[in-house]
């Protein structure tokens, strides 16, 4: 049993309480009490005590859409690569060659970055080939994860990135059965398809049916670029509705090019949305002009946050994502009321949990939920003065003040160290494997400035 004592607890519970000088009692990975230290601590005198006084304690963040394999080539695609070339010209050739070892290392690297900036749960975006290699990485480091698999059947792409519909569905079935057989409560799996333009209607419809049979969620990327928008009805929200895939267990990612009627339909169907602000800006998706994420939130659509790719966001830092979510629409609409800091925190915590169907387990600090917790050291300048903790968390700090991370009540990160991992060796392996796959693909490592 563990007792965290003395922190400023941002609960994100239904009352959105912030508890000064609080305490959290944990038994077998479950939160069993939260409240004032003077009220909680005397009830659990036998517990192992962790002193978190002078710290802020938050729920672990949820990254609801991340391409973990792409961490192996972070920052490699040139900034000025056009939207029509960064995938076929750069990424597909290396995805076709990445070995299981590379996916394992990439997943470890992505997790290290996520945990060090406060994320405890991630959902893969659907670009894993060897899911067992990634599951092994998750078990090594200790995060909570929802795994997916590369699923496309109709894009004009080479190699293993596109496969026949029946083969893709068979692989998704094997993923779902295989993850169930792991019998690890921290690891789940969903059928996630790459979306319109890469997937046939049959694959979209049948992958959703597979999710229903296995009682999981279903996900796809949608309305991410103007090419899809100008496609009109053939690519719209109403088309997905006709396919029967819009409901409370579906997540759509990006969702930039939609109109008010689409937002109403998403709200009516209770379909979940993942907003990825950094790659939207990097890949000129047009969110400041066309995005309607504030309208979605106002209509009651659950909107979470995702870091997306290591050549889009180029990072997996939820604090930076919250900052963008809380600011980009303020400027675009010239309205300071757009997405307050508190809403951005909800998007990173309880909304992320809802998107993944995990809101009864994670996303807030409440009795009965799993102890996925982050302790932030406030003895550093971005936290001071500590007048409004939500504003400091979203607008001031940057994730480097994370001191302690627990998942299921188990410490997976403390004071810069991972008990289960040699990060220096990991970084060296990532460098080696990245260069090997790029060289095998016959591609350059471009740089505007000369390397001498």
Secondary structure per residue as TSV (DSSP state, phi and psi in degrees):
chain	resnum	aa	ss	phi	psi
A	1	X	-	360.0	142.8
A	2	X	E	-126.5	143.1
A	3	X	E	-128.8	115.4
A	4	X	E	-89.5	123.9
A	5	X	E	-124.1	136.0
A	6	X	E	96.3	-0.3
A	7	X	E	-84.9	168.3
A	8	X	E	-92.3	107.9
A	9	X	E	-98.3	118.7
A	10	X	E	-93.5	97.9
A	11	X	-	-77.0	-33.4
A	12	X	-	52.7	29.3
A	13	X	-	-78.1	177.2
A	14	X	T	-55.0	-31.5
A	15	X	T	-87.4	-1.7
A	16	X	-	51.6	42.4
A	17	X	-	-70.9	143.0
A	18	X	E	-116.6	116.2
A	19	X	E	-105.1	114.2
A	20	X	E	-80.2	143.8
A	21	X	E	49.4	55.3
A	22	X	E	-97.3	177.9
A	23	X	E	-147.0	149.0
A	24	X	E	-131.0	122.8
A	25	X	E	-101.5	135.1
A	26	X	E	-128.9	129.9
A	27	X	E	-130.8	125.6
A	28	X	T	49.7	42.5
A	29	X	T	83.6	-2.9
A	30	X	E	-109.5	138.9
A	31	X	E	-73.7	124.6
A	32	X	E	-113.6	-13.4
A	33	X	E	-158.7	141.3
A	34	X	E	-141.3	132.8
A	35	X	E	170.0	-163.5
A	36	X	E	-63.9	141.1
A	37	X	H	-57.4	-39.8
A	38	X	H	-63.7	-25.6
A	39	X	H	-92.1	-35.3
A	40	X	H	-87.5	-47.6
A	41	X	G	-56.7	-42.8
A	42	X	G	-62.2	-20.8
A	43	X	G	-79.0	-13.9
A	44	X	G	-134.1	52.4
A	45	X	T	-64.0	-23.4
A	46	X	T	-83.2	-6.2
A	47	X	S	-73.9	152.1
A	48	X	E	-69.0	125.1
A	49	X	E	-98.5	133.3
A	50	X	E	-116.2	118.0
A	51	X	E	-80.4	114.5
A	52	X	-	-116.9	23.0
A	53	X	T	-62.3	145.1
A	54	X	T	77.7	10.8
A	55	X	E	-124.0	161.7
A	56	X	E	-104.7	136.8
A	57	X	E	-116.5	127.4
A	58	X	E	-127.7	163.1
A	59	X	E	-63.7	152.0
A	60	X	-	-63.7	143.3
A	61	X	E	-75.2	158.3
A	62	X	E	-120.6	115.4
A	63	X	E	-91.1	105.4
A	64	X	E	-85.1	2.2
A	65	X	E	-165.8	103.6
A	66	X	E	-143.6	135.2
A	67	X	-	-88.6	89.9
A	68	X	G	-65.4	-34.4
A	69	X	G	-63.1	-32.0
A	70	X	G	-68.3	-12.2
A	71	X	G	-60.4	-18.0
A	72	X	G	-69.7	-17.7
A	73	X	G	-128.3	34.7
A	74	X	T	-53.9	131.6
A	75	X	T	70.5	11.4
A	76	X	-	-82.4	-38.4
A	77	X	S	-68.6	130.0
A	78	X	-	-57.9	144.9
A	79	X	T	-56.1	-35.5
A	80	X	T	-94.6	12.5
A	81	X	-	-63.9	130.9
A	82	X	-	-69.3	159.2
A	83	X	T	-62.9	-21.6
A	84	X	T	-91.3	1.0
A	85	X	T	-125.5	-22.9
A	86	X	I	-64.6	-30.0
A	87	X	I	-82.7	-59.3
A	88	X	I	-70.2	-34.2
A	89	X	I	-78.7	-34.2
A	90	X	I	-114.8	-55.9
A	91	X	I	-82.2	-41.1
A	92	X	H	-58.8	-40.5
A	93	X	H	-59.8	-37.3
A	94	X	H	-81.8	-33.5
A	95	X	H	-59.4	-36.6
A	96	X	T	-65.9	-19.3
A	97	X	T	-110.7	-14.2
A	98	X	-	-62.7	128.7
A	99	X	-	-86.2	167.4
A	100	X	H	-53.5	-38.9
A	101	X	H	-59.0	-40.2
A	102	X	H	-65.0	-39.8
A	103	X	H	-68.3	-36.5
A	104	X	H	-62.4	-48.4
A	105	X	H	-65.1	-42.6
A	106	X	H	-61.4	-41.6
A	107	X	H	-65.7	-38.6
A	108	X	H	-63.5	-44.8
A	109	X	H	-61.6	-44.9
A	110	X	H	-61.2	-42.0
A	111	X	H	-65.4	-41.7
A	112	X	H	-56.7	-45.6
A	113	X	H	-66.0	-44.4
A	114	X	H	-61.6	-49.4
A	115	X	H	-62.3	-42.2
A	116	X	H	-65.9	-15.4
A	117	X	T	-116.7	20.0
A	118	X	T	99.3	5.4
A	119	X	E	-92.9	132.8
A	120	X	E	-116.2	-14.4
A	121	X	E	-133.7	138.7
A	122	X	E	-136.5	154.7
A	123	X	E	-118.9	121.6
A	124	X	E	-66.5	148.3
A	125	X	-	-81.9	-6.7
A	126	X	S	100.6	36.5
A	127	X	-	-133.5	39.1
A	128	X	-	-98.2	141.2
A	129	X	S	-99.3	-54.5
A	130	X	-	-100.3	90.6
A	131	X	H	-65.4	-28.4
A	132	X	H	-66.0	-35.3
A	133	X	H	-64.4	-38.5
A	134	X	H	-73.6	-41.2
A	135	X	H	-59.1	-39.4
A	136	X	H	-61.8	-39.6
A	137	X	H	-65.0	-39.7
A	138	X	H	-64.4	-41.9
A	139	X	H	-67.7	-31.3
A	140	X	H	-67.1	-47.5
A	141	X	H	-87.8	-37.6
A	142	X	-	108.7	11.9
A	143	X	-	-73.6	175.0
A	144	X	E	-101.6	140.0
A	145	X	E	-149.0	150.2
A	146	X	E	-117.2	114.5
A	147	X	E	-92.1	155.8
A	148	X	-	-142.2	-177.1
A	149	X	-	-142.7	148.7
A	150	X	-	-58.9	119.4
A	151	X	-	-138.0	101.9
A	152	X	-	-150.5	142.9
A	153	X	S	-133.0	-2.1
A	154	X	S	-136.5	3.5
A	155	X	S	-78.2	151.4
A	156	X	S	-82.2	58.6
A	157	X	-	-111.8	154.7
A	158	X	-	-87.6	164.0
A	159	X	G	67.0	-149.1
A	160	X	G	-80.0	-1.6
A	161	X	G	-73.4	-16.3
A	162	X	S	-130.8	130.8
A	163	X	-	-139.9	162.8
A	164	X	-	-58.0	150.1
A	165	X	H	-53.2	-49.1
A	166	X	H	-64.1	-36.0
A	167	X	H	-65.7	-44.3
A	168	X	H	-60.3	-45.1
A	169	X	H	-64.4	-38.2
A	170	X	H	-63.7	-39.3
A	171	X	H	-67.7	-37.1
A	172	X	H	-65.6	-40.2
A	173	X	H	-61.1	-43.1
A	174	X	H	-64.0	-38.9
A	175	X	H	-59.7	-50.5
A	176	X	H	-63.3	-43.6
A	177	X	H	-67.4	-40.2
A	178	X	H	-66.5	-41.9
A	179	X	H	-67.5	-38.2
A	180	X	H	-59.2	-40.4
A	181	X	H	-67.7	-21.3
A	182	X	H	-62.9	-28.9
A	183	X	-	55.2	45.6
A	184	X	-	-119.0	111.1
A	185	X	T	-62.9	-17.9
A	186	X	T	-82.7	-13.7
A	187	X	E	-118.4	123.2
A	188	X	E	-122.2	-176.8
A	189	X	E	-151.4	147.1
A	190	X	-	-130.0	151.8
A	191	X	E	-74.2	117.2
A	192	X	E	-125.7	125.9
A	193	X	E	-110.1	156.8
A	194	X	-	-71.6	-19.7
A	195	X	-	112.2	-179.3
A	196	X	B	-60.1	135.8
A	197	X	T	99.7	-24.1
A	198	X	T	-118.4	-13.0
A	199	X	B	-132.1	139.7
A	200	X	-	-73.2	160.2
A	201	X	H	-57.7	-36.8
A	202	X	H	-61.6	-44.8
A	203	X	H	-64.9	-43.5
A	204	X	H	-59.7	-48.1
A	205	X	H	-65.3	-44.8
A	206	X	H	-73.2	-33.0
A	207	X	H	-66.0	-39.0
A	208	X	H	-64.7	-40.6
A	209	X	H	-62.8	-37.7
A	210	X	H	-62.7	-41.8
A	211	X	H	-61.1	-40.4
A	212	X	H	-64.0	-41.3
A	213	X	H	-64.6	-35.8
A	214	X	H	-93.1	-0.8
A	215	X	T	57.9	45.5
A	216	X	-	-116.1	176.7
A	217	X	-	-80.3	171.4
A	218	X	E	-134.4	141.1
A	219	X	E	-139.7	156.8
A	220	X	E	-161.8	154.6
A	221	X	E	-81.3	142.4
A	222	X	E	-154.8	139.7
A	223	X	S	50.2	44.2
A	224	X	-	-86.8	-20.8
A	225	X	S	-141.5	165.8
A	226	X	H	-67.4	-27.4
A	227	X	H	-60.4	-39.1
A	228	X	H	-69.0	-38.4
A	229	X	H	-63.4	-45.9
A	230	X	T	-71.7	-9.5
A	231	X	T	-69.9	-13.3
A	232	X	G	67.5	-140.5
A	233	X	G	-56.4	-33.1
A	234	X	G	-63.8	-19.9
A	235	X	G	-122.3	8.1
A	236	X	S	-88.4	175.3
A	237	X	H	-59.2	-39.1
A	238	X	H	-63.0	-31.5
A	239	X	H	-66.5	-43.8
A	240	X	H	-62.0	-36.2
A	241	X	H	-64.7	-39.4
A	242	X	H	-65.9	-30.2
A	243	X	H	-74.0	-12.4
A	244	X	T	80.6	26.3
A	245	X	-	-106.9	-1.4
A	246	X	-	-92.5	113.2
A	247	X	S	-161.1	-171.0
A	248	X	T	-71.5	-12.3
A	249	X	T	-105.9	19.8
A	250	X	E	-112.7	134.4
A	251	X	E	-113.6	133.7
A	252	X	E	-111.1	133.5
A	253	X	E	-107.7	138.7
A	254	X	E	85.5	-76.0
A	255	X	-	50.3	59.4
A	256	X	-	-90.9	-46.4
A	257	X	S	-96.9	81.6
A	258	X	-	-136.1	157.7
A	259	X	-	-108.4	-177.6
A	260	X	H	-62.6	-37.5
A	261	X	H	-64.5	-36.7
A	262	X	H	-63.4	-43.3
A	263	X	H	-61.4	-42.0
A	264	X	H	-60.7	-41.2
A	265	X	H	-68.1	-40.9
A	266	X	H	-60.7	-41.0
A	267	X	H	-66.5	-41.8
A	268	X	H	-62.7	-41.3
A	269	X	H	-82.8	-6.6
A	270	X	T	60.5	29.6
A	271	X	-	-71.5	139.6
A	272	X	E	-90.4	153.4
A	273	X	E	-130.6	140.9
A	274	X	E	-115.8	121.9
A	275	X	E	-97.9	125.8
A	276	X	-	-117.7	85.1
A	277	X	H	-68.4	-38.0
A	278	X	H	-66.9	-52.2
A	279	X	H	-65.5	-25.9
A	280	X	H	-62.4	-39.6
A	281	X	H	-74.4	-44.7
A	282	X	H	-62.8	-39.5
A	283	X	T	-98.8	22.8
A	284	X	T	39.8	55.6
A	285	X	-	-76.8	-17.0
A	286	X	-	91.0	25.6
A	287	X	H	-62.7	-37.0
A	288	X	H	-66.8	-24.2
A	289	X	H	-96.9	-39.8
A	290	X	H	-112.8	-21.0
A	291	X	-	-64.0	147.2
A	292	X	-	-127.9	31.9
A	293	X	H	-63.8	-37.0
A	294	X	H	-62.0	-37.8
A	295	X	H	-66.5	-37.4
A	296	X	H	-61.1	-47.1
A	297	X	H	-61.0	-42.3
A	298	X	H	-64.2	-30.3
A	299	X	T	-86.3	0.4
A	300	X	T	90.9	8.9
A	301	X	-	-70.8	134.4
A	302	X	-	-75.3	116.8
A	303	X	E	-118.5	122.1
A	304	X	E	-111.1	-175.1
A	305	X	E	-120.2	147.2
A	306	X	-	-139.8	146.5
A	307	X	-	-86.6	-20.9
A	308	X	B	69.9	-113.8
A	309	X	-	-119.7	157.9
A	310	X	T	-80.6	6.0
A	311	X	T	-124.2	16.4
A	312	X	T	-120.9	-69.3
A	313	X	T	-69.3	-40.0
A	314	X	S	65.8	8.7
A	315	X	-	-151.6	165.9
A	316	X	-	-130.1	49.6
A	317	X	-	-107.9	107.3
A	318	X	H	-66.2	-26.6
A	319	X	H	-64.6	-41.7
A	320	X	H	-66.1	-35.6
A	321	X	H	-67.4	-41.9
A	322	X	H	-60.9	-42.9
A	323	X	H	-59.9	-44.6
A	324	X	H	-65.5	-45.6
A	325	X	H	-58.3	-36.2
A	326	X	H	-81.1	-7.6
A	327	X	H	-124.1	-31.9
A	328	X	H	-62.8	-39.2
A	329	X	H	-80.5	-22.8
A	330	X	H	-57.8	-45.6
A	331	X	H	-74.7	-44.8
A	332	X	H	-61.3	-37.5
A	333	X	H	-97.9	-3.6
A	334	X	T	52.8	48.6
A	335	X	-	-147.1	111.3
A	336	X	T	-70.1	-9.1
A	337	X	T	-81.9	-6.9
A	338	X	S	-70.6	124.0
A	339	X	S	44.0	81.4
A	340	X	-	-61.4	165.5
A	341	X	H	-56.4	-40.3
A	342	X	H	-63.8	-37.4
A	343	X	H	-67.1	-38.9
A	344	X	H	-61.0	-39.2
A	345	X	H	-65.3	-41.3
A	346	X	H	-59.8	-41.2
A	347	X	H	-61.5	-33.5
A	348	X	H	-85.8	-11.3
A	349	X	T	-124.0	-89.5
A	350	X	H	-67.1	-34.6
A	351	X	H	-67.5	-39.7
A	352	X	H	-60.6	-40.7
A	353	X	H	-63.0	-41.6
A	354	X	H	-64.7	-42.2
A	355	X	H	-57.2	-38.0
A	356	X	T	-91.6	6.2
A	357	X	T	68.6	26.0
A	358	X	-	-115.3	16.3
A	359	X	T	-65.7	-18.2
A	360	X	T	-84.4	-2.7
A	361	X	T	-120.4	-35.3
A	362	X	S	-141.4	179.9
A	363	X	S	101.2	-13.0
A	364	X	S	-154.9	166.8
A	365	X	-	-104.9	95.9
A	366	X	-	-144.0	150.5
A	367	X	T	-58.1	137.5
A	368	X	T	97.9	-15.7
A	369	X	S	-95.3	161.9
A	370	X	B	-72.6	149.1
A	371	X	-	-85.8	74.6
A	372	X	-	-101.0	100.0
A	373	X	E	-131.7	149.9
A	374	X	E	-127.4	130.2
A	375	X	E	-109.5	124.0
A	376	X	E	-107.5	128.3
A	377	X	E	-80.7	117.5
A	378	X	-	-90.1	2.4
A	379	X	-	-83.1	56.4
A	380	X	S	-155.7	157.0
A	381	X	G	-63.9	-30.4
A	382	X	G	-70.9	-12.8
A	383	X	G	-96.7	-2.0
A	384	X	-	-121.5	141.5
A	385	X	S	-69.7	148.5
A	386	X	-	-93.7	82.7
A	387	X	S	-99.9	-40.9
A	388	X	-	-134.8	102.2
A	389	X	H	-63.1	-34.7
A	390	X	H	-67.4	-37.2
A	391	X	H	-69.7	-40.7
A	392	X	I	-60.8	-43.1
A	393	X	I	-64.9	-42.4
A	394	X	I	-87.5	-42.2
A	395	X	I	-101.4	-15.6
A	396	X	I	-116.3	-54.4
A	397	X	-	-78.1	172.7
A	398	X	-	-133.4	7.9
A	399	X	S	100.7	-16.9
A	400	X	T	-74.5	-9.2
A	401	X	T	-92.4	9.1
A	402	X	E	-65.4	124.6
A	403	X	E	-104.9	-35.9
A	404	X	E	-149.2	136.7
A	405	X	E	-131.8	130.5
A	406	X	E	-119.7	140.0
A	407	X	E	-127.6	126.4
A	408	X	T	56.5	31.8
A	409	X	T	78.5	2.6
A	410	X	E	-105.5	132.6
A	411	X	E	-71.4	119.5
A	412	X	E	-110.0	-9.4
A	413	X	E	-154.9	131.3
A	414	X	E	-147.9	124.1
A	415	X	T	49.7	47.9
A	416	X	T	86.2	1.5
A	417	X	B	-124.2	144.2
A	418	X	-	-105.1	115.6
A	419	X	T	-57.5	-27.9
A	420	X	T	-100.1	6.6
A	421	X	-	-148.3	138.0
A	422	X	-	-94.7	99.8
A	423	X	H	-68.7	-31.1
A	424	X	H	-62.6	-43.4
A	425	X	H	-64.7	-39.7
A	426	X	H	-60.1	-45.9
A	427	X	H	-63.4	-39.8
A	428	X	H	-64.4	-42.1
A	429	X	H	-64.0	-38.9
A	430	X	H	-63.3	-44.1
A	431	X	H	-60.0	-46.1
A	432	X	H	-63.2	-50.0
A	433	X	H	-67.9	-34.9
A	434	X	H	-61.1	-48.8
A	435	X	H	-66.5	-34.8
A	436	X	H	-65.7	-46.2
A	437	X	H	-68.7	-37.3
A	438	X	H	-64.6	-42.5
A	439	X	H	-65.3	-40.9
A	440	X	H	-63.2	-31.6
A	441	X	T	-78.8	-7.3
A	442	X	T	70.4	30.2
A	443	X	-	-111.4	154.4
A	444	X	-	-83.6	168.3
A	445	X	-	-110.8	93.3
A	446	X	-	-73.4	150.4
A	447	X	-	-150.9	130.6
A	448	X	S	-69.4	-31.7
A	449	X	S	-100.6	142.1
A	450	X	-	-70.1	135.3
A	451	X	-	-92.2	118.9
A	452	X	-	-121.1	360.0
